[in-house]
Amino acid sequence: MYSVLIIGCGNIAGGFDNDRASDALPFTHAGAFTRHPEFTVAACVDPDEARRTAFQRRWNVGEAAALVAELGAAPGQFAVVSICSPTSCHAEHIEAALALEPRLIFCEKPVAPSSSETRSLAERCAAAGVGLAVNYTRRWAPDVVLLAEELAAGKWGKVHSAAGIYTKGVVHNGGHMVDLLQLLLGPPELVAAGAPSFDHWQDDPSVPALLDSGGVPIVLSIGDARDYALFELTLVAEAGTITMLDGGLSWAVRRVGDSDISAGYRALGPAESRVGEYDRAMLTAVENIAGFLNSGMALASDAGNALTAQILCEAIRDTSSSSQ
């Protein structure tokens, strides 16, 4: 049984699953680890006593403390440390985790406020022989992985263009979109950035941009998180269009065929609605972590793709700011 320490007891740590049915697929670290037979959430850390106590009771956690140092844990006591604290605290908490000598750190994204810090922390983990999984969640969604494989195999033909839309910060939520694009199409490059919109974070605006991935033009648009959350992506390919809706909870697929109206023309058929597998991602992530611990399985999302995405997102943000 692998012992897990969770640092930060907020929504992604366990809160998003608080009001969900006990048999619902989990959206959180605690929810996923407690569902897997090889893990136990043994301890949690959060400076907020009320939040920490509620988390400890909800997830039946044996030990709890305001600070990592207050646990008095021995090196090697935890196989996994999950970092679910605010981004500004990640560097401090990764350093504290490394002192405990876990085999793997599972960190929320971005790993650190800047890509230079992310690179440094990734190097620290690598030097210590500690795996670093980064929660770009859709890399663990089975249907997204399948789509990436289909695109790579040419099953959709040439991809002509892509259009994504997101809210709540180019580094924070835009990072998910950029990482998804690099998974599906290859690492994008920045062509141009538009005006920033500070719809949630004061230091991380949402920014529209034009990107290019190996000759595939990409339009990155924004909404406003103060209105509603939004994360959608459409790929236009030879064989049809594929649209991710609701962040991956659903999909709409239109396939090309002969037109029913104009003889000799090709047209898109009606949209086929599909239930997405985004809600399976956290369980799949924990299964991947178990594979890493058991047999050295490669992590589906690690410091490599995380750093590449963050560097581009910072370039979008900085280009937008410098052009104002």
C-alpha positions as CSV (number, residue, x, y, z in Angstrom):
1,M,0.0,0.0,0.0
2,Y,1.4,3.4,-1.0
3,S,1.1,6.2,1.5
4,V,0.0,9.6,0.2
5,L,0.5,13.1,1.7
6,I,-1.7,15.9,0.4
7,I,-0.5,19.4,0.8
8,G,-3.4,21.9,0.5
9,C,-7.0,20.9,1.3
10,G,-9.0,23.0,-1.1
11,N,-11.2,22.1,-4.1
12,I,-8.8,20.2,-6.3
13,A,-7.5,18.3,-3.2
14,G,-10.9,17.0,-2.3
15,G,-13.5,19.7,-2.3
16,F,-14.9,19.2,-5.8
17,D,-16.0,15.7,-4.7
18,N,-17.5,16.7,-1.4
19,D,-21.1,16.8,-2.6
20,R,-20.8,14.1,-5.3
21,A,-22.3,10.7,-4.9
22,S,-20.0,8.1,-3.3
23,D,-20.0,6.0,-6.6
24,A,-19.4,9.0,-8.9
25,L,-16.1,9.2,-10.7
26,P,-13.7,11.5,-8.7
27,F,-12.5,14.9,-9.8
28,T,-9.9,15.3,-7.0
29,H,-6.6,14.0,-5.7
30,A,-8.2,12.6,-2.5
31,G,-11.2,11.2,-4.4
32,A,-9.0,9.3,-6.9
33,F,-6.3,8.0,-4.4
34,T,-9.0,6.7,-2.0
35,R,-10.7,4.8,-4.9
36,H,-7.5,3.0,-5.9
37,P,-6.6,-0.1,-3.9
38,E,-2.9,0.5,-3.9
39,F,-3.0,3.9,-2.2
40,T,-4.1,5.4,1.2
41,V,-4.3,9.1,2.0
42,A,-2.3,9.0,5.2
43,A,-1.8,12.7,6.0
44,C,-2.8,16.2,4.9
45,V,-1.4,19.7,5.5
46,D,-3.2,23.1,5.3
47,P,-2.7,26.2,7.4
48,D,-6.5,26.8,7.6
49,E,-7.6,24.8,10.6
50,A,-11.3,24.6,9.6
51,R,-10.5,23.5,6.1
52,R,-7.9,21.0,7.2
53,T,-10.2,19.5,9.8
54,A,-13.1,19.2,7.4
55,F,-10.8,17.5,4.8
56,Q,-9.4,15.1,7.4
57,R,-12.9,14.0,8.4
58,R,-14.3,13.8,4.9
59,W,-11.4,11.6,3.6
60,N,-10.7,9.7,6.9
61,V,-7.1,11.0,7.0
62,G,-5.0,9.8,9.9
63,E,-2.7,12.7,10.4
64,A,-3.1,16.4,9.8
65,A,-1.0,19.5,10.4
66,A,-0.8,23.2,9.5
67,L,2.8,22.8,8.1
68,V,4.7,19.9,6.7
69,A,7.4,20.3,9.4
70,E,4.7,19.8,12.1
71,L,4.0,16.3,10.8
72,G,7.3,15.0,12.1
73,A,7.4,12.6,9.2
74,A,10.4,10.4,8.5
75,P,12.1,10.4,5.0
76,G,10.4,7.8,2.9
77,Q,7.3,7.7,5.0
78,F,5.2,8.9,2.0
79,A,5.5,7.3,-1.5
80,V,3.5,10.2,-3.0
81,V,3.2,13.8,-2.1
82,S,0.3,15.7,-3.9
83,I,0.8,19.5,-4.1
84,C,-2.7,21.1,-4.2
85,S,-1.8,24.4,-2.6
86,P,-1.9,27.8,-4.4
87,T,0.7,28.2,-7.2
88,S,2.6,30.8,-5.1
89,C,3.2,28.1,-2.5
90,H,4.3,25.3,-4.9
91,A,8.1,26.0,-4.7
92,E,8.1,26.0,-0.9
93,H,6.0,22.8,-0.8
94,I,7.9,20.9,-3.4
95,E,11.1,21.7,-1.5
96,A,9.4,20.4,1.7
97,A,8.2,17.3,-0.2
98,L,11.7,16.6,-1.5
99,A,13.0,16.6,2.1
100,L,10.6,13.7,2.8
101,E,12.2,11.7,0.0
102,P,9.0,10.5,-1.7
103,R,9.2,8.5,-4.9
104,L,6.8,10.9,-6.8
105,I,5.4,14.3,-6.5
106,F,2.0,15.0,-8.1
107,C,1.7,18.7,-8.6
108,E,-1.1,21.0,-9.8
109,K,-0.3,23.3,-12.7
110,P,1.5,25.5,-13.2
111,V,4.4,24.0,-11.2
112,A,5.6,27.4,-10.2
113,P,4.7,31.1,-11.0
114,S,7.4,31.3,-13.7
115,S,8.8,28.9,-16.2
116,S,12.3,29.5,-14.8
117,E,11.2,28.4,-11.4
118,T,9.4,25.4,-12.9
119,R,12.6,24.4,-14.7
120,S,14.6,24.7,-11.5
121,L,12.1,22.6,-9.5
122,A,12.0,20.0,-12.2
123,E,15.8,19.7,-12.1
124,R,15.7,19.4,-8.3
125,C,13.2,16.5,-8.6
126,A,15.2,14.8,-11.3
127,A,18.5,15.1,-9.4
128,A,16.8,13.6,-6.3
129,G,15.4,10.7,-8.4
130,V,11.8,11.8,-7.6
131,G,9.1,11.5,-10.3
132,L,7.2,14.7,-11.1
133,A,3.7,14.3,-12.4
134,V,1.9,17.5,-13.4
135,N,-1.9,17.7,-13.5
136,Y,-2.6,18.6,-17.1
137,T,-5.6,16.5,-16.6
138,R,-6.7,15.8,-20.2
139,R,-3.5,13.9,-20.9
140,W,-5.1,11.2,-18.8
141,A,-8.6,11.4,-20.3
142,P,-9.0,8.1,-22.4
143,D,-10.9,9.7,-25.2
144,V,-8.4,12.5,-25.6
145,V,-5.5,10.0,-25.7
146,L,-7.4,8.0,-28.3
147,L,-8.0,11.1,-30.5
148,A,-4.3,12.0,-30.3
149,E,-3.5,8.5,-31.5
150,E,-6.0,8.7,-34.3
151,L,-4.6,12.1,-35.5
152,A,-1.1,10.7,-35.4
153,A,-2.1,7.7,-37.4
154,G,-3.8,9.9,-40.0
155,K,-7.3,8.6,-39.4
156,W,-8.8,12.1,-39.7
157,G,-6.5,13.1,-42.7
158,K,-4.9,16.4,-42.7
159,V,-5.8,18.9,-40.0
160,H,-6.5,22.2,-41.6
161,S,-7.0,24.4,-38.6
162,A,-8.0,24.5,-34.9
163,A,-9.9,27.0,-32.8
164,G,-9.9,27.0,-29.0
165,I,-11.6,29.2,-26.4
166,Y,-10.8,29.4,-22.7
167,T,-11.3,31.6,-19.6
168,K,-9.5,32.3,-16.3
169,G,-5.9,33.1,-17.2
170,V,-3.5,32.2,-20.0
171,V,-1.0,30.5,-17.7
172,H,-3.6,28.8,-15.5
173,N,-6.4,27.6,-17.8
174,G,-4.9,28.7,-21.1
175,G,-2.1,26.3,-20.1
176,H,-4.5,23.4,-20.3
177,M,-5.5,24.5,-23.8
178,V,-1.9,24.9,-25.0
179,D,-0.9,21.6,-23.5
180,L,-3.9,19.9,-25.2
181,L,-2.9,21.4,-28.5
182,Q,0.6,20.2,-28.2
183,L,-0.6,16.7,-27.4
184,L,-3.0,16.6,-30.4
185,L,-1.0,18.6,-33.0
186,G,2.5,19.1,-31.7
187,P,4.1,22.0,-29.8
188,P,2.5,25.3,-31.1
189,E,4.4,28.5,-31.8
190,L,3.2,32.0,-31.1
191,V,2.3,34.1,-34.1
192,A,0.5,37.1,-32.5
193,A,-1.2,38.0,-29.2
194,G,-4.2,40.2,-28.6
195,A,-5.3,42.4,-25.7
196,P,-5.3,41.0,-22.2
197,S,-8.5,40.5,-20.2
198,F,-8.1,40.3,-16.4
199,D,-11.1,38.1,-15.8
200,H,-9.9,36.3,-12.7
201,W,-6.1,36.6,-11.8
202,Q,-4.5,40.0,-11.4
203,D,-1.2,38.7,-12.6
204,D,-2.5,36.2,-15.2
205,P,-4.9,37.7,-17.8
206,S,-6.7,35.7,-20.4
207,V,-5.2,36.6,-23.8
208,P,-6.4,35.8,-27.3
209,A,-3.7,34.6,-29.7
210,L,-2.8,33.2,-33.1
211,L,-0.6,30.1,-32.9
212,D,0.9,27.7,-35.4
213,S,1.6,24.0,-34.9
214,G,3.6,22.5,-37.8
215,G,1.7,24.5,-40.4
216,V,-1.7,24.1,-38.7
217,P,-3.1,27.6,-37.9
218,I,-4.7,27.9,-34.5
219,V,-7.1,30.7,-33.2
220,L,-7.1,31.0,-29.5
221,S,-10.1,33.0,-28.2
222,I,-11.2,34.0,-24.8
223,G,-14.4,34.3,-22.8
224,D,-14.8,36.0,-19.3
225,A,-14.6,33.8,-16.2
226,R,-16.9,36.4,-14.4
227,D,-19.7,35.3,-16.8
228,Y,-19.1,31.5,-16.9
229,A,-16.3,29.0,-17.3
230,L,-15.6,28.0,-20.9
231,F,-13.1,25.5,-22.4
232,E,-13.8,24.3,-25.9
233,L,-11.7,23.2,-28.9
234,T,-12.6,22.5,-32.6
235,L,-10.4,20.7,-35.0
236,V,-11.1,21.0,-38.8
237,A,-9.8,18.0,-40.6
238,E,-10.2,16.3,-44.0
239,A,-12.5,13.7,-42.6
240,G,-14.7,16.1,-40.6
241,T,-14.7,18.3,-37.5
242,I,-14.2,17.3,-33.9
243,T,-15.3,19.6,-31.1
244,M,-14.6,19.2,-27.4
245,L,-17.4,20.7,-25.3
246,D,-17.7,21.4,-21.6
247,G,-14.0,20.9,-21.0
248,G,-14.2,17.4,-22.3
249,L,-17.4,16.2,-20.6
250,S,-19.0,16.0,-24.1
251,W,-18.0,16.0,-27.8
252,A,-19.7,16.8,-31.1
253,V,-18.3,15.0,-34.2
254,R,-19.3,15.8,-37.8
255,R,-18.1,13.5,-40.6
256,V,-17.8,14.4,-44.3
257,G,-20.0,12.7,-46.9
258,D,-21.7,13.3,-50.2
259,S,-24.1,16.3,-50.1
260,D,-27.8,15.5,-50.1
261,I,-28.5,18.9,-51.7
262,S,-25.8,19.6,-54.3
263,A,-24.7,16.8,-56.5
264,G,-21.0,16.4,-56.8
265,Y,-20.3,18.3,-53.5
266,R,-19.1,17.0,-50.2
267,A,-20.6,18.2,-47.0
268,L,-20.5,17.7,-43.3
269,G,-23.2,15.4,-41.8
270,P,-25.2,16.2,-38.6
271,A,-23.3,16.3,-35.4
272,E,-22.9,13.1,-33.5
273,S,-23.0,13.8,-29.7
274,R,-20.7,11.8,-27.5
275,V,-20.3,11.6,-23.7
276,G,-16.8,12.6,-22.9
277,E,-14.4,10.7,-20.6
278,Y,-12.9,13.8,-18.8
279,D,-14.4,12.5,-15.5
280,R,-12.2,9.4,-15.8
281,A,-9.0,11.4,-16.0
282,M,-8.1,11.6,-12.3
283,L,-8.6,7.8,-11.8
284,T,-6.4,7.2,-14.9
285,A,-3.8,9.6,-13.5
286,V,-3.6,7.7,-10.2
287,E,-3.4,4.4,-12.2
288,N,-0.5,5.9,-14.2
289,I,1.2,6.9,-10.9
290,A,0.8,3.3,-9.6
291,G,2.4,2.1,-12.8
292,F,5.3,4.5,-12.4
293,L,5.8,3.2,-8.8
294,N,5.3,-0.4,-9.6
295,S,7.3,-0.7,-12.8
296,G,8.7,2.6,-13.9
297,M,5.8,3.3,-16.4
298,A,6.2,6.7,-18.2
299,L,4.1,9.5,-16.8
300,A,1.5,10.8,-19.3
301,S,2.1,14.4,-18.0
302,D,5.4,15.4,-16.5
303,A,7.8,18.3,-16.2
304,G,8.6,18.2,-19.9
305,N,5.2,19.0,-21.4
306,A,4.4,21.2,-18.4
307,L,7.4,23.4,-19.0
308,T,6.9,23.6,-22.8
309,A,3.3,24.8,-22.2
310,Q,4.2,27.3,-19.6
311,I,6.9,28.9,-21.7
312,L,4.5,29.5,-24.5
313,C,1.7,30.8,-22.2
314,E,4.2,33.3,-20.7
315,A,5.2,34.4,-24.2
316,I,1.5,35.0,-25.0
317,R,1.0,37.0,-21.8
318,D,4.2,39.0,-22.1
319,T,3.7,39.8,-25.8
320,S,0.2,41.0,-25.0
321,S,1.4,43.2,-22.2
322,S,4.3,44.7,-24.2
323,S,2.0,45.6,-27.1
324,Q,-0.4,47.7,-25.0
